[in-house]
């Protein structure tokens, strides 16, 4: 049962105090599908998340490029679970898990809540990894949150607006150069949509610049596009992007990055500079810091990405009540994709339910079967009417793969209304040049820099105010600091 530092148990809650209590951390694919799997179980479920929504992360790039609104891919978690009466939602960021006491500590604003559990499913997901260069984040947002997507939308559209006002050809070129770092599925999809935005949607909307002159660069240190896919599919995606005008640069490692561009080291050792105001980072992920917390207490190992090496039943060594699923777990080299999280969350929920039912019936708890992942295939869209798909040995490209991509993504969007509005938005974007979500605000664009400014550490032993440099605006002209 949930034990908070504030209110006492109400009569209604007191009646549930003896039921098995399952705490789920995270409202992503793993956490939400685990909660829904337990809807008929004789347990109480508490889902703790740091956001109020369930994010359909694979479509974030469409929010960033004006195809979809954030509400279409991020429905309220409370509304999703409204009719599941054995589930409740707590808003807060989990900063501690005590495995011995079986207590989770979370914080929302200044309020700290402690929640006890009988079983726990940790599905806190992953964030963007800058491979030890976290300062890159200020100038190259990732694609992990709604804030990231809205900020990128503002940066991309704002670059065109600034170019319209500029008179220096070098400045215009820098403003109209968009660099996407990482040629995996997210990078390919993002580069393709920026190209379509520039070549189709914005074509003819400016009077002093030609949006079609925008240069889109797709960078990756790897030697191929879409490394997780078969070589033929990566080549097909690269061919389509090249046709759209995307400049693909492989074997190129980013060594430095600032407001005005990035420094790249090629595979032959050549170091060069790319001038660009708008950069997108999609090159790596790092698991939630909770992974290290769990590993330190259980003796489990973690990999280079911070993922926890779990047992075959997705539990921690010596803690059969603690399940780790999704992007936080490392098992049999499974990829960090939505299907792994969904299947892992459902598996953990079924194991918990089977154990609870056995205890209620006075029977021996059944032996757990190993988690088996069923690979339903991989897909990536390149542009309108063009995608690549791999289902086992079957490889599909072009329009058929694109239709498959549409249907699969519609299937996993939560809620009928979200599906309906998504279809309408897709019809507008894919069968015309229009996009219905091209609004941006200065607050969305500059919020990250403001956070860097206001959270800068004060000088130890000094009462002086924070003296970090005032954040530069991404929506107003910026003086070049280097040539």
N, C-alpha and C positions, 0 to 999 in steps of 0.2 A: 504494500500500500504506500501511497505517496505521503511522506512526512515533510511538511513545509515548516520553515522557521516562523511563519506568521499565523495562519488561521488554525483553529482546532477542527477536529473532524465534525462534520455535520451529521445529523442522523442518517441521511441517505448514504453518506460515505461510510459510516460506521457499520452498516449492514454488509458492506463489501470487503471489510478489513481482512477476512480470513481467506479470500480468494487469492489464487496465484497471481502475482503482479508482474507484468512484463513491461519493462522500460525500453523504449526504442529511441535511439539518438540519431536524428537526421530525418528530414522530410523529403529526401530525394527518392530515386527509384527503389533502392533497397529498403529504406525505412517505411515508405508509404505502402508498398506492396506487402511488406511483412505485417503491417497493421491491418490491412484489409483482409489478409489471409486469416487473421485471428478473429474475424467479425462474429463467428458462431461459436468460438471456443469459450470454455468456462473460465475465463481469465479476465483481469482488468488490464487495460493497456494505457500507458502514458507515453505519448510521443513528445519528445523535447527537441525543439528546433530553433535555430537562431534567426530564421526568417518566417514570415507568416504564410508563405506559399510553397507549393510543390513546383519546382522548376523543371520544365521539359528542356533540358540543356542542349540537346542536339539541334534545336531550332533557334538558339540565341543569335546566330549570325543573321537570321532573317529579321530579327528585331533591330540589329545594328545597321542593316541596310534598308530599312523602311518598309519591308514587306508585311510584317506582323507587328501588332502591339504587344506590349509586355503582358497584358492581361490574358491574351490568348494562349500563352505558353506557361503562365504562372498562376493557376487558380488557387484560391484560398484553401489551405490545408484544413481549417476548421469546417469550411463548407463541404469539402470532400467527405469528411468523417462525421458530418452532422447527424446522419441517421444510424451511425454505428454506436450504439449506446454503451458499449463496454470500453469505448476509447475516449480519452481526453487529450488535449493539446496544451503544452506549456511552452511559452515563448522564452527563450534564453539561450545563451551560449554556454555549453558545458566546458568547464575548466578543470574538473577533477572527477575521477572515478576511483572510489576506494573499493578494491576487490575483496578485501578481508571483511569489511563492514557491510558490503553490498549497498553502497550509497553513492548517488550521483549528485554532484554539486553544479548548479547552473546559475547564471547571472543575467538579468535583464535590467538595464539601467543600473540603479543602485540596489535593486532587490536581489538577494541571494536566496536560492531555494535548494533544499536538500530533499532528494527523492530516493527512497529505498526500493529495492527490487528483489524478486526471487529469480527471475531470468532477465537477461539484458541482450539486446541486439544493437551493436554499435555500427551505424551506417552513416558516419559523419562525412564521407566523401573525400574529395581532394581539391586542392587549389592549384593555381598556376605555379609552375616552377621556372625560375630564371637561372637555374644552375649556379647558385651562389652569387648572382648579380642582382639582388633584389631592388637596387636603385633603378634598374631598367623599367620597373613597373610605372614609375612616374610619367614616362614618356611613351611607353608601349603597353597599353592595357591588354590584359588577357581576355579570355572568353569563357568565364566561369559563373558570372552573376548577372542579374538584371542591370545592376549599376554599370558593369563593364560594357554591356551592349548599348545602353543609352549614352554612355560617355563616347563610345566609338561612333555612334550615329552622329552625334554633335561634332566630333572631330572631323569626320569624313565630309559632311555637308558644309561645315564651317570652312574647310580648306578651299572648297570651290568658291564660297562667298568672298573669302579673303583674296583669292586669285583674281576675282572680278574687279576688285578695287586696286590691285597692285599695278605698278607701271614698269617695274624692273623685270626684264625677261628671266633673269636668274632666280628671282624670288618667286615668280609665277611657276617656273619649272619645279622648284622645290615644293611649293604648295600642292602642285598637281602630281606629285610622285607619292604613291602609296605603297608601302612595303609590308608584306605579310611574312612573318618569320615562322617557319614550320610548314612543311608540305604534306602533313597528314590530312585526314578527312576535313577537320575544321579549317585548316589553312586553304585547302583546295576550294572548299565551298565559299569561304570568305573572299578569296581572290576572284572567283568567278562572279560573285554578286557585285563586288565593287566595279568590275569591268562592265557588267550589264547596266549598273546604275549610271556610269559615266557615258556609255555608248548609246544607251536607249532612253532611260527615264529622264535624264537631265539634258539630253541633246536639244538644243534650240532654246533653252531657258535662260541663257546668259547672253549679254550683248557685246562684251569685250573679250571673252575667252570662248574657246571651243572645248566643251567638256570631254569631247572624244579625244582630245590631245593628252588626256591624263595617262600617266605611266603607272602600271601596276606591276610590282615585282614580287615574285614568290621565291623566298630564300629557304634553303635547308642545307645543313651540313651533311645530310645523307646523300647517297649517289642516285636516288630515285624518288619519284613522286609516289605518294601513297605506299610507304614501306610495308604496312600490314597486309596489303593486297597482293595478288599475283602480279608478276611483272607486266603481263599483257594489259591488265586493267590500269596499272599506273601509267603505262605508255599511252593508252587511249585517253586517259584524263589529261595527260600532258599535251597531247596533240590537240584536244579540244580547247584547252586554255590558251595555247599558242595561237590558235585560229582567232580567238577572241582578243588577242593583243597582249596577253599576260607574258611578261618576261620571266621565265623560269631560270633560276640560278642555283644549281646544285653543287655540293661540295663546298659550300660557302658558310663559314662559321662567323657569327656575330661576336666581336671581341669588345666593342664599346658602343654606347648608345646615349644620345642626348636629345635635347629639344629640336635640334636642327638636322639630325641625321644619324647615321650609324657607320661604324667601322667594321669591315668584313675581311676575313682572312680566307683566301681560296685554298683549295687542296694542294696547289703547287707552291704555297708559301707567300704568294702575292697579297699584300695588304692594300686595300683601297677604301675610299670614302664614298658613301651614297648620301646625297643631300635629300632629306625628306622630312616634312613636318608631321606626317601621319604614319604611325607604325602600329601594327597589330601583332601581338605575341601569341602564338599557338604551338610553341615548340616543346612543351613538356608539362608534366603534372607532378605534384607532391602531395602525398596523403596527409590527412588531418594530423596535427600534432598529438592528438589523443592516441595515435598508434604508439608513440614513444612512451606515453604514460602507461599503457597496457603492457607493453613489452617489459618495462622496468619492474613492474610488480609481479609478472607471471614468469619471467625468464624466457619469454618468446623472443625470437630473432626478428629483426626488421631488415628490409632490403634497402637499396640505395634511394628508392623513392619514398621511404618511410612507411611502406606497407608491412603489416604484421604477417609473419609466416604462421598460418593456422593449421590445426589438425584437419583430418579428412572430413570431419563433421562441422567444420568452420568455427570450432571453439578454440579458446586459448589453452595451452598446456596446463593441466591441473585445475582448470576451471570449466567444467562442462556446462555451467550456467551462463557463460559469457560467449556470445557469438559475434564474430566480426565479418561483415559482408561488404560487397561492392568494391569501390576503389581503395578501401583501407586494407583489404586482405590480399595476401600473396599465396597462391596455391596452384601448382601444376602449370605455371606460366599463363594463367588465364588473363585475357586482355581486360583493360579497364573500360568496358562498354556497358551500356544500359542493361542488356540482357543478362550479363553476369550478376549484376546487382539485383535485378528482379528475381531471377531464379534462386539466388542465394538468400534473399529476404524471405521468399515463400518457403524455401526448404527449412530455414531456421524456425519459422513460425509453426510449420507442421511438426517438427521434432518436439517443440515445446508443448504443443497441443496433445500429441500422442503420450507424452510423459505425464501430463496433468490428468488425462482421462484414465490412464492406467492406475494412477494413485487413487483416484476417486472410486474406481471399481475394485480396489483392493488387490490389484494384479501387479506382477512384476513389470517394472518399466522396460519396454522393448529395447532390444539392442539397436543402436543407431546404424543406419546404412550410410555409407560414404556419400558425400555430395557429388552428383554427376551433372556436369554442365552439358546442355544440349545446344550445340552451335546452330543458330538459325540463319547464319550468314552475315555478311557485312555489306553495307551500302554507303555510297557517297554521291551526292549530286554535284555536278560541275556547273551547269547552267540550266536555263529553261529547256525542257525537252531532252536533256542529256544527263545521264548518270552512269555509274558503274556499280555492279552488284556481283557478289560471289557467294554462292550457296553450295557448300561442299565442293565438288569438282566442277560445278556448273558456273560459267562466267558469262555475264550478260552486260552489254553496253548499249548506250543510246537511249532511244525513246522508251523501249520496253522496261529497261532498268529504271528510268525516271518514273514511270507509272507505278512500278513496284515500290519505289521509294516513297511516293506520295501515299499509297495505301497503307504501308507499314507504319509510317509516322502518324497518320490519322488514327490508326487503331490504338496507339498508345497515348494519344493526347487524352487527358482525363476530362470527362464531362461532355455531354451532347452539345451544349451551347458553345463551348470552346471549339469543338470540331466544326460546327456550322460556321462560325465566324472565320475560322481558319480557311475553310474551303472558299468562302467569299473573297477573302484577302488574296488567296492564291489565284483565283480566277481573274481578279483585277490585275495582279502583277504579271502573271504568265501569259495571259491572252490579250494584253494591251501593254502600253508603255507606262501606265500609271502605277503608283505605289501610294497607299493610303496613310502611311505612317512616317512622314518626312519632317514632322515637327521636332524642334530641338530647343533647349534652353541653355543659357550660359551656366546656370547652376549645375546642370548635368555634366557639362564638359569640364568645368573647373573644380568640381567637388574633390577629386583625388588630390590635386595640388593643394587645395585648402586644408585637407586632412594632413598632408605632409607638413604644412606650415604650423597648424595649431597643435599637432602632437609632437613637435620637435622637443627634445629633452632640454630642460633648463640647466644652466651651469651649476654644478654641485656647490652648495654653501652660499648661493647667491639669491637675493630676493629680486633680482632684475627680471623683467618680463622676457618671454621667449624672443630671441633675436634672430631666428631663422630667416633666410631671405624670403621676401614676400613672393607668393606663387605667381608665376607668369601665366597669362591667360592664353588659352588655346583658341579663343574666339576673337581676340584682338591682335593686331600686328605685334610681332616680336622682333626686337633688334638682334641681328646676328652677332653671336659671340665668337664665331670662327668663320673662316672663309672656306 
